[in-house]
Amino acid sequence: MSPVPDFVLEIREMIGTHPLWLPGVTAVIRRDDEILMVERADNGAWTPVTGIVDPGEEPAVSAAREALEEAGVVIRVDRLASTSVMSEVVYDNGDRASYLDLTFACTWISGEAYVADDESTDVRWWPVDGLPPMSDSMSQRVAAALSGEREARFTS
């Protein structure tokens, strides 16, 4: 499975490398005192499960779908933890995109985590107090999901 959804490839055929504005999700999946993290195949970074929302798809449904597709786990999406906008990304092929990220606090329900697609090279549970190094953006998303706050954080 390609990490780029078919609908994005179709749009790219029409607009080339012009900037795209895409909704994305981050699923911070908790199992007791552990967080599920994936090691990304494209850059080697450890992150929670992430993905692009399909056209017409509810973002919480997208988060659950991505967890199953990327890590083979069934989750419950508990709440919206934060929203943020990522700076424009320019890919090696020249494609440009900006993402509206919706981060969800999630709970593991079932399934043994494994690398379920070609977007990751490793999938594992990490202790909440011993997470691998990650970008500031990802650290903020995880912190928002673990905060226990009822309201979503809106970052600027």
DSSP file (Angstrom, degrees, kcal/mol; ACC not computed):
  #  RESIDUE AA STRUCTURE BP1 BP2  ACC     N-H-->O    O-->H-N    N-H-->O    O-->H-N    TCO  KAPPA ALPHA  PHI   PSI    X-CA   Y-CA   Z-CA
    1    1 A M              0   0    0      0, 0.0   117,-0.4     0, 0.0     0, 0.0   0.000 360.0 360.0 360.0 130.7    0.0    0.0    0.0
    2    2 A S        -     0   0    0      2,-0.2     4,-0.1     1,-0.1   117,-0.1  -0.477 360.0-133.8 -72.4 141.8    1.4    3.4   -1.0
    3    3 A P  S    S+     0   0    0      0, 0.0    -1,-0.1     0, 0.0   116,-0.0   0.675  92.8  76.4 -69.1 -14.0    1.8    5.9    1.8
    4    4 A V  S    S-     0   0    0      2,-0.0    -2,-0.2     4,-0.0     5,-0.1  -0.870  90.4-123.7 -99.2 118.9    0.1    8.5   -0.5
    5    5 A P    >>  -     0   0    0      0, 0.0     4,-1.9     0, 0.0     3,-0.7  -0.226  19.0-117.6 -60.2 149.7   -3.7    8.0   -0.8
    6    6 A D  H 3> S+     0   0    0      1,-0.2     4,-2.4     2,-0.2     5,-0.2   0.866 113.4  57.9 -55.6 -39.7   -5.1    7.5   -4.3
    7    7 A F  H 3> S+     0   0    0      1,-0.2     4,-2.0     2,-0.2    -1,-0.2   0.857 106.0  49.7 -64.4 -32.6   -7.2   10.7   -4.1
    8    8 A V  H <> S+     0   0    0     -3,-0.7     4,-2.7     2,-0.2    -1,-0.2   0.909 109.0  51.8 -70.1 -41.5   -4.0   12.7   -3.4
    9    9 A L  H  X S+     0   0    0     -4,-1.9     4,-1.6     1,-0.2    -2,-0.2   0.900 109.8  50.3 -60.1 -40.0   -2.3   11.1   -6.4
   10   10 A E  H  X S+     0   0    0     -4,-2.4     4,-0.9     2,-0.2    -1,-0.2   0.910 111.0  48.0 -65.3 -42.0   -5.3   12.0   -8.6
   11   11 A I  H >X S+     0   0    0     -4,-2.0     4,-2.5     1,-0.2     3,-0.9   0.915 107.9  55.9 -63.5 -41.9   -5.2   15.6   -7.4
   12   12 A R  H 3X S+     0   0    0     -4,-2.7     4,-2.3     1,-0.3    -1,-0.2   0.847  99.9  59.7 -60.3 -34.3   -1.4   15.7   -8.1
   13   13 A E  H 3< S+     0   0    0     -4,-1.6    -1,-0.3     1,-0.2    -2,-0.2   0.835 113.4  38.9 -61.0 -31.4   -2.1   14.6  -11.7
   14   14 A M  H << S+     0   0    0     -3,-0.9    -2,-0.2    -4,-0.9    -1,-0.2   0.850 129.7  25.3 -87.1 -38.0   -4.2   17.8  -12.1
   15   15 A I  H >< S-     0   0    0     -4,-2.5     3,-1.5     1,-0.3    -3,-0.2   0.463  85.7-153.6-112.3  -1.8   -2.2   20.4  -10.1
   16   16 A G  T 3<  -     0   0    0     -4,-2.3    -1,-0.3    -5,-0.3    -2,-0.1  -0.428  68.6 -20.2  66.5-135.1    1.3   19.1  -10.2
   17   17 A T  T 3  S+     0   0    0     -2,-0.1    79,-0.8    78,-0.1    -1,-0.2   0.349  95.3 132.3 -93.9   6.3    3.5   20.2   -7.2
   18   18 A H  S <  S-     0   0    0     -3,-1.5    78,-0.5     1,-0.1    -3,-0.1  -0.156  71.2 -79.1 -54.9 154.4    1.3   23.2   -6.2
   19   19 A P        -     0   0    0      0, 0.0     2,-0.4     0, 0.0    78,-0.3  -0.256  45.4-158.3 -61.3 139.9    0.6   23.3   -2.5
   20   20 A L  E     -a   97   0A   0     76,-1.2    78,-2.9    -3,-0.1     2,-0.6  -0.918   9.9-145.9-114.3 145.9   -2.2   21.1   -1.1
   21   21 A W  E     +a   98   0A   0     -2,-0.4    78,-0.2    76,-0.2    76,-0.0  -0.968  30.3 177.3-109.6 116.2   -4.1   21.7    2.1
   22   22 A L  E     -a   99   0A   0     76,-2.6    78,-2.3    -2,-0.6     2,-0.4  -0.951  29.7-127.8-127.7 139.6   -4.9   18.3    3.7
   23   23 A P  E     -a  100   0A   0      0, 0.0    30,-2.2     0, 0.0     2,-0.3  -0.693  34.4-177.9 -81.2 135.8   -6.5   17.2    6.9
   24   24 A G  E     -aB 101  52A   0     76,-3.3    78,-1.9    -2,-0.4     2,-0.3  -0.878  14.4-144.9-129.8 163.5   -4.5   14.8    8.9
   25   25 A V  E     -aB 102  51A   0     26,-2.8    26,-1.9    -2,-0.3     2,-0.4  -0.951   3.7-160.3-128.6 149.8   -4.9   12.8   12.1
   26   26 A T  E     -aB 103  50A   0     76,-2.0    78,-3.1    -2,-0.3     2,-0.7  -0.999  10.6-158.1-124.6 126.2   -2.5   11.7   14.9
   27   27 A A  E     -aB 104  49A   0     22,-3.2    22,-1.1    -2,-0.4     2,-1.0  -0.904   1.6-164.2-107.7 107.6   -3.7    8.8   17.1
   28   28 A V  E     -a  105   0A   0     76,-2.6    78,-2.8    -2,-0.7     2,-0.6  -0.817  18.6-162.0 -90.8 104.2   -1.9    8.8   20.5
   29   29 A I  E     -a  106   0A   0     -2,-1.0     7,-2.2     7,-0.5     2,-0.4  -0.786   5.7-164.9-101.3 121.2   -2.8    5.2   21.5
   30   30 A R  E     -aC 107  35A   0     76,-2.3    78,-2.6    -2,-0.6     2,-0.4  -0.853  15.4-179.0-109.5 139.0   -2.5    4.3   25.2
   31   31 A R  E >  S- C   0  34A   0      3,-2.3     3,-1.4    -2,-0.4     2,-0.3  -0.908  70.3 -59.4-132.0 104.1   -2.4    0.8   26.7
   32   32 A D  T 3  S-     0   0    0     -2,-0.4    76,-0.0     1,-0.3    -1,-0.0  -0.435 123.2 -13.8  55.5-116.8   -2.1    1.2   30.5
   33   33 A D  T 3  S+     0   0    0     -2,-0.3    95,-2.6    -3,-0.1     2,-0.3  -0.045 122.4  89.6-104.7  31.2    1.2    3.1   31.0
   34   34 A E  E <   -CD  31 127A   0     -3,-1.4    -3,-2.3    93,-0.3     2,-0.4  -0.911  58.8-150.3-127.4 154.6    2.4    2.6   27.4
   35   35 A I  E     -CD  30 126A   0     91,-2.9    91,-2.7    -2,-0.3     2,-0.5  -0.980  21.3-126.3-122.3 135.8    2.1    4.5   24.2
   36   36 A L  E     - D   0 125A   0     -7,-2.2    -7,-0.5    -2,-0.4    13,-0.4  -0.704  34.4-179.7 -82.1 126.5    2.1    2.8   20.8
   37   37 A M  E     - D   0 124A   0     87,-2.6    87,-2.4    -2,-0.5     2,-0.4  -0.931  15.4-151.6-127.0 150.6    4.8    4.4   18.5
   38   38 A V  E     -ED  47 123A   0      9,-3.3     9,-2.4    -2,-0.3     2,-0.7  -0.942  15.5-133.4-119.6 144.1    5.8    3.7   14.9
   39   39 A E  E     -ED  46 122A   0     83,-3.1    82,-3.0    -2,-0.4    83,-0.9  -0.877  33.5-127.0 -95.5 114.5    9.2    4.2   13.3
   40   40 A R  E  >  - D   0 120A   0      5,-3.0     4,-1.7    -2,-0.7    80,-0.3  -0.328   7.2-147.5 -67.1 137.2    8.5    6.0   10.0
   41   41 A A  T  4 S+     0   0    0     78,-2.8    79,-0.2     1,-0.2    -1,-0.1   0.794  94.2  56.7 -71.8 -29.2   10.0    4.4    6.9
   42   42 A D  T  4 S+     0   0    0     77,-0.5    -1,-0.2     1,-0.1    78,-0.1   0.832 130.7   1.7 -77.8 -31.3   10.5    7.8    5.2
   43   43 A N  T  4 S-     0   0    0      2,-0.2    -2,-0.2    -3,-0.0    -1,-0.1   0.421  89.4-117.0-138.0   1.3   12.6    9.5    7.8
   44   44 A G     <  +     0   0    0     -4,-1.7     2,-0.2     1,-0.2    -3,-0.1   0.517  64.0 145.0  75.7   4.6   13.3    7.1   10.7
   45   45 A A        -     0   0    0     -6,-0.1    -5,-3.0     1,-0.1     2,-0.5  -0.498  50.1-127.1 -78.4 144.3   11.4    9.2   13.2
   46   46 A W  E     +E   39   0A   0     87,-0.6    89,-0.3    -7,-0.2    -7,-0.2  -0.797  44.9 152.7 -87.3 129.9    9.4    7.7   16.0
   47   47 A T  E     -E   38   0A   0     -9,-2.4    -9,-3.3    -2,-0.5     3,-0.1  -0.948  47.9 -96.5-145.7 162.8    5.8    9.1   16.1
   48   48 A P  S    S-     0   0    0      0, 0.0     2,-0.2     0, 0.0   -20,-0.2  -0.255  70.4 -67.0 -65.2 174.4    2.3    8.1   17.1
   49   49 A V  E     +B   27   0A   0    -22,-1.1   -22,-3.2   -13,-0.4     2,-0.3  -0.491  66.7 178.0 -65.6 132.5    0.2    6.7   14.3
   50   50 A T  E     +B   26   0A   0    -24,-0.2     2,-0.3    -2,-0.2   -24,-0.2  -0.893   7.7 149.1-133.2 164.0   -0.6    9.4   11.7
   51   51 A G  E     -B   25   0A   0    -26,-1.9   -26,-2.8    -2,-0.3     2,-0.4  -0.985  42.4 -86.5-178.2 175.6   -2.4    9.6    8.5
   52   52 A I  E     -B   24   0A   0     -2,-0.3     2,-0.3   -28,-0.2   -28,-0.2  -0.821  40.8-119.3-101.3 136.5   -4.5   11.6    6.0
   53   53 A V        -     0   0    0    -30,-2.2     3,-0.1    -2,-0.4     5,-0.0  -0.589  29.4-127.3 -74.8 130.0   -8.2   11.8    6.3
   54   54 A D    >   -     0   0    0     -2,-0.3     3,-2.2     1,-0.1     8,-0.1  -0.408  41.1 -79.2 -72.7 154.4  -10.0   10.4    3.2
   55   55 A P  T 3  S+     0   0    0      0, 0.0    -1,-0.1     0, 0.0     3,-0.1  -0.324 118.2   6.9 -55.7 130.0  -12.6   12.6    1.5
   56   56 A G  T 3  S+     0   0    0      1,-0.3     2,-0.3    -3,-0.1    -2,-0.1   0.437  99.1 131.8  78.8  -0.3  -15.9   12.4    3.4
   57   57 A E    <   -     0   0    0     -3,-2.2    -1,-0.3     1,-0.0    -4,-0.0  -0.673  62.2-119.1 -89.2 136.9  -14.3   10.4    6.2
   58   58 A E     >  -     0   0    0     -2,-0.3     4,-2.2     1,-0.1     3,-0.3  -0.549  24.3-127.5 -67.5 135.0  -14.9   11.5    9.8
   59   59 A P  H  > S+     0   0    0      0, 0.0     4,-2.2     0, 0.0     5,-0.1   0.864 108.0  52.3 -57.3 -39.2  -11.5   12.3   11.4
   60   60 A A  H  > S+     0   0    0      1,-0.2     4,-1.9     2,-0.2     5,-0.2   0.887 109.4  50.2 -64.8 -36.7  -12.0   10.0   14.4
   61   61 A V  H  > S+     0   0    0     -3,-0.3     4,-2.6     1,-0.2    -1,-0.2   0.893 108.5  53.7 -65.0 -39.3  -12.9    7.1   12.0
   62   62 A S  H  X S+     0   0    0     -4,-2.2     4,-2.9     2,-0.2    -2,-0.2   0.912 105.8  52.5 -60.8 -43.4   -9.7    8.0   10.1
   63   63 A A  H  X S+     0   0    0     -4,-2.2     4,-2.0     1,-0.2    -1,-0.2   0.922 112.0  45.4 -59.9 -44.6   -7.6    7.7   13.3
   64   64 A A  H  X S+     0   0    0     -4,-1.9     4,-1.8     2,-0.2    -1,-0.2   0.900 113.2  50.4 -65.7 -40.9   -9.1    4.2   14.0
   65   65 A R  H  X S+     0   0    0     -4,-2.6     4,-3.0     1,-0.2    -2,-0.2   0.931 109.9  50.0 -61.7 -46.2   -8.6    3.2   10.4
   66   66 A E  H  X S+     0   0    0     -4,-2.9     4,-3.0     1,-0.2     5,-0.4   0.885 107.5  54.4 -62.0 -39.3   -4.9    4.3   10.4
   67   67 A A  H  X S+     0   0    0     -4,-2.0     4,-1.9    -5,-0.2     6,-1.4   0.907 113.5  42.1 -60.9 -41.7   -4.2    2.4   13.7
   68   68 A L  H  X S+     0   0    0     -4,-1.8     4,-1.3     4,-0.2    -2,-0.2   0.925 118.0  45.4 -70.7 -44.7   -5.5   -0.8   12.1
   69   69 A E  H  < S+     0   0    0     -4,-3.0    -2,-0.2     1,-0.2    -3,-0.2   0.884 123.6  32.7 -67.4 -39.1   -3.8   -0.2    8.7
   70   70 A E  H  < S+     0   0    0     -4,-3.0    46,-2.2    -5,-0.2    47,-0.5   0.825 137.7  13.8 -89.2 -33.2   -0.4    0.8   10.2
   71   71 A A  H  < S-     0   0    0     -4,-1.9    43,-1.7    -5,-0.4    -3,-0.2   0.424  91.2-119.5-129.1  -0.2   -0.1   -1.2   13.4
   72   72 A G     <  +     0   0    0     -4,-1.3     2,-0.4    -5,-0.4    -4,-0.2   0.734  68.8 129.2  70.5  22.2   -2.8   -3.9   13.3
   73   73 A V        -     0   0    0     -6,-1.4     2,-0.5    38,-0.1    38,-0.2  -0.869  54.3-137.3-115.9 147.5   -4.5   -2.7   16.4
   74   74 A V  E     -F  110   0A   0     36,-2.8    35,-3.0    -2,-0.4    36,-1.6  -0.853  33.2-177.9 -97.1 132.5   -8.2   -1.9   17.2
   75   75 A I  E     -F  108   0A   0     -2,-0.5     2,-0.5    33,-0.2    33,-0.2  -0.837  29.3-130.5-129.0 163.9   -8.6    1.3   19.2
   76   76 A R  E     -F  107   0A   0     31,-2.8    31,-2.6    -2,-0.3     2,-0.7  -0.975  23.8-138.3-109.1 129.2  -11.3    3.4   20.8
   77   77 A V  E     +F  106   0A   0     -2,-0.5    29,-0.2    29,-0.2     3,-0.1  -0.809  25.1 179.2 -88.8 116.6  -11.0    7.1   19.9
   78   78 A D  E     -     0   0A   0     27,-2.4     2,-0.3    -2,-0.7    28,-0.2   0.883  51.0 -25.6 -90.6 -43.0  -11.7    8.9   23.2
   79   79 A R  E     -F  105   0A   0     26,-1.4    26,-2.4   -19,-0.0     2,-0.6  -0.989  60.5 -93.4-167.2 158.1  -11.4   12.6   22.5
   80   80 A L  E     -F  104   0A   0     -2,-0.3    24,-0.3    24,-0.2     3,-0.1  -0.732  39.1-179.2 -76.3 122.6  -10.0   15.3   20.4
   81   81 A A  E     -     0   0A   0     22,-3.2    72,-2.8    -2,-0.6     2,-0.3   0.816  55.4 -14.9 -97.2 -37.3   -6.8   16.4   22.2
   82   82 A S  E     -Fg 103 153A   0     21,-1.5    21,-2.8    70,-0.3     2,-0.4  -0.994  46.6-145.8-162.0 159.9   -5.4   19.1   20.0
   83   83 A T  E     +Fg 102 154A   0     70,-2.6    72,-2.1    -2,-0.3     2,-0.3  -0.984  28.8 157.0-127.9 144.9   -5.5   20.9   16.6
   84   84 A S  E     -F  101   0A   0     17,-2.0    17,-3.1    -2,-0.4     2,-0.5  -0.982  34.8-124.9-158.4 163.7   -2.5   22.4   14.9
   85   85 A V  E     -F  100   0A   0     -2,-0.3     2,-0.3    15,-0.2    15,-0.2  -0.971  23.2-141.6-117.3 128.9   -1.2   23.4   11.5
   86   86 A M        -     0   0    0     13,-2.7    13,-0.4    -2,-0.5     3,-0.1  -0.637  26.5-106.5 -85.5 145.0    2.1   22.1   10.2
   87   87 A S        -     0   0    0     -2,-0.3    12,-0.2     1,-0.2    -1,-0.1  -0.254  57.9 -71.0 -60.9 158.7    4.4   24.3    8.2
   88   88 A E        -     0   0    0     10,-0.1     2,-0.4     1,-0.1    10,-0.2  -0.254  49.5-147.9 -56.7 137.3    4.5   23.6    4.5
   89   89 A V  E     -H   97   0A   0      8,-3.4     8,-2.0    -3,-0.1     2,-0.6  -0.913   5.8-159.8-106.9 133.2    6.3   20.3    3.7
   90   90 A V  E     -H   96   0A   0     -2,-0.4     6,-0.2     6,-0.2     5,-0.1  -0.968  15.8-149.5-113.9 117.6    8.3   20.0    0.4
   91   91 A Y    >   -     0   0    0      4,-2.9     3,-2.6    -2,-0.6     0, 0.0  -0.349  29.9-100.2 -83.7 164.8    8.8   16.4   -0.5
   92   92 A D  T 3  S+     0   0    0      1,-0.3    -1,-0.1     2,-0.1    -2,-0.0   0.794 123.9  54.1 -54.5 -31.6   11.8   15.1   -2.5
   93   93 A N  T 3  S-     0   0    0      2,-0.1    -1,-0.3     1,-0.0   -76,-0.0   0.428 123.1-104.2 -85.7   2.5    9.7   15.1   -5.7
   94   94 A G  S <  S+     0   0    0     -3,-2.6    -2,-0.1     1,-0.3    -1,-0.0   0.278  71.8 145.3  94.9 -10.8    8.8   18.8   -5.3
   95   95 A D        -     0   0    0     -5,-0.1    -4,-2.9     1,-0.0     2,-0.4  -0.348  34.6-153.7 -60.1 140.6    5.2   18.2   -4.1
   96   96 A R  E     + H   0  90A   0    -79,-0.8   -76,-1.2   -78,-0.5     2,-0.3  -0.950  20.4 162.4-121.6 140.0    4.2   20.8   -1.5
   97   97 A A  E     -aH  20  89A   0     -8,-2.0    -8,-3.4    -2,-0.4     2,-0.4  -0.995  24.1-156.3-154.0 149.3    1.6   20.3    1.2
   98   98 A S  E     -a   21   0A   0    -78,-2.9   -76,-2.6    -2,-0.3     2,-0.4  -0.957  21.4-148.0-121.9 147.2    0.4   21.8    4.5
   99   99 A Y  E     -a   22   0A   0    -13,-0.4   -13,-2.7    -2,-0.4     2,-0.7  -0.947  14.5-149.5-123.8 134.8   -1.6   19.7    7.0
  100  100 A L  E     -aF  23  85A   0    -78,-2.3   -76,-3.3    -2,-0.4     2,-0.4  -0.913  31.2-152.6 -91.4 112.8   -4.3   20.5    9.5
  101  101 A D  E     -aF  24  84A   0    -17,-3.1   -17,-2.0    -2,-0.7     2,-0.6  -0.773  15.8-168.4 -95.7 132.8   -3.6   18.0   12.3
  102  102 A L  E     -aF  25  83A   0    -78,-1.9   -76,-2.0    -2,-0.4     2,-0.5  -0.970  14.0-157.7-114.5 110.9   -6.3   16.7   14.5
  103  103 A T  E     -aF  26  82A   0    -21,-2.8   -22,-3.2    -2,-0.6   -21,-1.5  -0.785   7.4-163.1 -96.5 130.9   -4.7   14.7   17.4
  104  104 A F  E     -aF  27  80A   0    -78,-3.1   -76,-2.6    -2,-0.5     2,-0.5  -0.919  19.1-134.2-115.7 137.1   -6.9   12.2   19.2
  105  105 A A  E     -aF  28  79A   0    -26,-2.4   -27,-2.4    -2,-0.4   -26,-1.4  -0.791  39.9-178.0 -81.7 126.5   -6.4   10.5   22.6
  106  106 A C  E     -aF  29  77A   0    -78,-2.8   -76,-2.3    -2,-0.5     2,-0.4  -0.874  23.9-140.7-131.2 158.4   -7.1    6.9   22.0
  107  107 A T  E     -aF  30  76A   0    -31,-2.6   -31,-2.8    -2,-0.3   -76,-0.2  -0.978  24.9-119.1-122.0 133.0   -7.2    3.6   24.0
  108  108 A W  E     + F   0  75A   0    -78,-2.6   -33,-0.2    -2,-0.4   -76,-0.1  -0.475  32.3 172.9 -65.9 135.4   -6.0    0.2   22.7
  109  109 A I  E     -     0   0A   0    -35,-3.0     2,-0.3     1,-0.4   -34,-0.2   0.749  56.5 -27.3-110.2 -50.0   -8.8   -2.3   22.6
  110  110 A S  E    S+ F   0  74A   0    -36,-1.6   -36,-2.8     2,-0.0    -1,-0.4  -0.981  80.0  78.0-161.8 168.5   -7.2   -5.4   20.9
  111  111 A G        -     0   0    0     -2,-0.3     2,-0.6   -38,-0.2   -38,-0.1   0.214  66.6 -96.0 100.7 141.5   -4.6   -6.7   18.5
  112  112 A E        -     0   0    0    -40,-0.2     2,-0.1   -39,-0.1    -2,-0.0  -0.810  47.4-117.8 -88.1 122.3   -0.9   -7.4   18.7
  113  113 A A        +     0   0    0     -2,-0.6     2,-0.3     2,-0.0   -41,-0.2  -0.362  49.4 150.2 -65.2 135.5    0.9   -4.4   17.3
  114  114 A Y        -     0   0    0    -43,-1.7     2,-0.9    -2,-0.1   -41,-0.1  -0.963  58.8 -80.3-155.2 165.4    3.1   -5.1   14.3
  115  115 A V        +     0   0    0     -2,-0.3   -44,-0.2     1,-0.2   -45,-0.1  -0.640  50.8 174.1 -73.0 107.2    4.3   -3.4   11.1
  116  116 A A        +     0   0    0    -46,-2.2     2,-0.3    -2,-0.9   -45,-0.2   0.499  57.0  15.9-100.8  -5.9    1.2   -3.7    9.0
  117  117 A D  S >  S-     0   0    0    -47,-0.5     3,-0.7     3,-0.1  -115,-0.1  -0.871  86.0 -92.1-151.2-175.0    2.2   -1.6    6.0
  118  118 A D  T 3  S+     0   0    0   -117,-0.4   -48,-0.1    -2,-0.3  -116,-0.0   0.346 103.5  83.7 -89.9   8.3    5.2   -0.1    4.2
  119  119 A E  T 3  S+     0   0    0    -78,-0.1   -78,-2.8  -117,-0.1   -77,-0.5   0.651  93.6  43.8 -82.2 -15.1    4.9    3.2    6.0
  120  120 A S  E <   -D   40   0A   0     -3,-0.7   -80,-0.2   -80,-0.3     3,-0.1  -0.910  52.6-164.1-130.3 155.1    6.8    2.0    9.1
  121  121 A T  E    S+     0   0A   0    -82,-3.0     2,-0.3     1,-0.4   -81,-0.1   0.543  83.6  16.4-109.0 -14.7    9.9   -0.1    9.8
  122  122 A D  E     -D   39   0A   0    -83,-0.9   -83,-3.1    -8,-0.1     2,-0.4  -0.985  56.7-168.6-155.6 149.6    9.1   -0.8   13.5
  123  123 A V  E     +D   38   0A   0     -2,-0.3     2,-0.3   -85,-0.2   -85,-0.2  -0.989  24.8 149.2-139.5 129.4    6.1   -0.6   15.8
  124  124 A R  E     -D   37   0A   0    -87,-2.4   -87,-2.6    -2,-0.4     2,-0.4  -0.997  45.2-105.8-159.1 161.3    6.3   -1.0   19.5
  125  125 A W  E     -D   36   0A   0     -2,-0.3   -89,-0.2   -89,-0.2   -95,-0.1  -0.743  34.9-166.3 -87.9 133.5    4.9    0.0   22.9
  126  126 A W  E     -D   35   0A   0    -91,-2.7   -91,-2.9    -2,-0.4     5,-0.2  -0.935  27.6-105.5-119.4 142.3    6.9    2.5   24.9
  127  127 A P  E >   -D   34   0A   0      0, 0.0     3,-2.4     0, 0.0   -93,-0.3  -0.431  29.5-123.0 -63.5 141.4    6.5    3.4   28.6
  128  128 A V  G >  S+     0   0    0    -95,-2.6     3,-0.6     1,-0.3   -94,-0.1   0.849 114.3  46.3 -53.7 -36.2    4.9    6.8   29.0
  129  129 A D  G 3  S+     0   0    0    -96,-0.3    -1,-0.3     1,-0.2   -95,-0.1   0.285 115.8  46.4 -92.3  11.6    7.9    8.0   31.0
  130  130 A G  G <  S+     0   0    0     -3,-2.4    -1,-0.2     2,-0.0    -2,-0.2  -0.141  73.3 156.4-144.2  44.1   10.4    6.6   28.5
  131  131 A L    <   -     0   0    0     -3,-0.6     3,-0.1    -5,-0.2    -3,-0.1  -0.350  46.6-104.0 -71.4 152.7    9.3    7.6   25.0
  132  132 A P        -     0   0    0      0, 0.0    -1,-0.1     0, 0.0    -6,-0.0  -0.290  50.4 -79.1 -70.2 161.6   11.8    7.8   22.2
  133  133 A P        +     0   0    0      0, 0.0   -87,-0.6     0, 0.0     2,-0.3  -0.362  61.4 170.7 -59.6 140.0   13.1   11.2   21.1
  134  134 A M        -     0   0    0    -89,-0.1   -87,-0.1    -3,-0.1   -89,-0.0  -0.937  37.4 -78.5-145.1 168.0   10.6   13.0   18.8
  135  135 A S     >  -     0   0    0     -2,-0.3     4,-2.6   -89,-0.3     5,-0.2  -0.185  44.3-110.1 -62.4 159.6   10.1   16.4   17.2
  136  136 A D  H  > S+     0   0    0      1,-0.2     4,-2.5     2,-0.2     5,-0.2   0.901 119.7  55.1 -57.4 -41.5    8.6   19.2   19.3
  137  137 A S  H  > S+     0   0    0      1,-0.2     4,-1.8     2,-0.2    -1,-0.2   0.923 110.6  43.5 -59.8 -46.0    5.4   19.0   17.3
  138  138 A M  H  > S+     0   0    0      2,-0.2     4,-2.5     1,-0.2    -1,-0.2   0.886 111.6  54.2 -69.0 -38.0    5.0   15.3   18.0
  139  139 A S  H  X S+     0   0    0     -4,-2.6     4,-2.5     1,-0.2    -2,-0.2   0.898 108.4  50.2 -61.6 -39.6    5.9   15.8   21.7
  140  140 A Q  H  X S+     0   0    0     -4,-2.5     4,-2.3     2,-0.2    -1,-0.2   0.884 109.9  50.4 -65.8 -38.6    3.2   18.5   22.0
  141  141 A R  H  X S+     0   0    0     -4,-1.8     4,-2.1     2,-0.2    -2,-0.2   0.932 112.2  46.5 -64.7 -45.6    0.6   16.2   20.4
  142  142 A V  H  X S+     0   0    0     -4,-2.5     4,-2.2     1,-0.2    -2,-0.2   0.926 111.9  51.5 -63.0 -44.3    1.5   13.3   22.8
  143  143 A A  H  X S+     0   0    0     -4,-2.5     4,-1.0     1,-0.2    -1,-0.2   0.902 109.5  50.0 -59.6 -42.1    1.4   15.7   25.8
  144  144 A A  H  < S+     0   0    0     -4,-2.3     3,-0.4     1,-0.2     4,-0.4   0.909 111.9  47.8 -63.4 -41.5   -2.0   17.0   24.8
  145  145 A A  H  < S+     0   0    0     -4,-2.1     3,-0.5     1,-0.2    -1,-0.2   0.847 115.6  44.2 -68.7 -33.9   -3.3   13.5   24.5
  146  146 A L  H  < S+     0   0    0     -4,-2.2    -1,-0.2     1,-0.2    -2,-0.2   0.567  90.9  88.9 -85.5  -8.9   -1.9   12.4   27.8
  147  147 A S  S  < S-     0   0    0     -4,-1.0    -1,-0.2    -3,-0.4    -2,-0.1   0.746  83.9-137.4 -65.5 -25.9   -3.0   15.6   29.7
  148  148 A G        +     0   0    0     -3,-0.5    -1,-0.1    -4,-0.4    -3,-0.1   0.484  51.7 148.5  78.3   1.0   -6.4   14.3   30.7
  149  149 A E        -     0   0    0     -5,-0.3    -1,-0.3     1,-0.1     4,-0.1  -0.367  45.6-146.4 -66.0 147.5   -7.9   17.7   29.7
  150  150 A R  S    S+     0   0    0     -3,-0.1     2,-0.2     2,-0.1   -70,-0.2   0.833  78.7  67.9 -83.0 -34.2  -11.4   17.6   28.4
  151  151 A E  S    S-     0   0    0      1,-0.1     2,-0.1   -72,-0.1    -2,-0.1  -0.586  88.8-111.1 -90.0 148.8  -11.0   20.4   26.0
  152  152 A A        -     0   0    0     -2,-0.2     2,-0.4     1,-0.1   -70,-0.3  -0.459  28.7-121.3 -72.5 147.6   -8.8   20.3   22.9
  153  153 A R  E     -g   82   0A   0    -72,-2.8   -70,-2.6    -2,-0.1     2,-0.6  -0.759  18.7-154.5 -88.0 135.9   -5.7   22.4   22.8
  154  154 A F  E     -g   83   0A   0     -2,-0.4     2,-0.2   -72,-0.2   -70,-0.2  -0.950  14.4-158.8-111.7 113.0   -5.5   24.9   19.9
  155  155 A T              0   0    0    -72,-2.1   -70,-0.1    -2,-0.6   -73,-0.0  -0.615 360.0 360.0 -95.4 152.4   -1.9   25.7   19.1
  156  156 A S              0   0    0     -2,-0.2    -1,-0.1   -72,-0.1   -72,-0.1   0.379 360.0 360.0-118.6 360.0   -0.7   28.7   17.3
